[in-house]
Amino acid sequence: MATLHIRSVPDEMVDRLRALARARQRSLSAQVIALLERALVEETQQQAQVNLLDAIRRRRFTPPAGAPDSTLLLREDRER
């Protein structure tokens, strides 16, 4: 298993991490790993949503240039 060293972590953040770890009955390292795992899962889900929305936008129908407006066609049809 790899070791990760993080520099320049603000003291306030370390205090909050320690308090959270204590509340969850975990070590500081275990709490940081749990938070990182959750953040990675959320980031992966968010990226999947972005990819899905991009795919939907690419498939969206766009009428060709010079095509008549659909509202005009509906009005013409109703007036018949």
MOUR-V632490 format. One record per run of one state. SS is the DSSP state (~ for helix, > for strand, _ for the rest). FROM is the first residue (numbers start at 1). LEN is the number of residues. If there is no record, write none. Layout:
SS/FROM/LEN
SS/FROM/LEN
This chain:
_/1/10
~/11/13
_/24/4
~/28/32
_/60/10
~/70/10
_/80/1
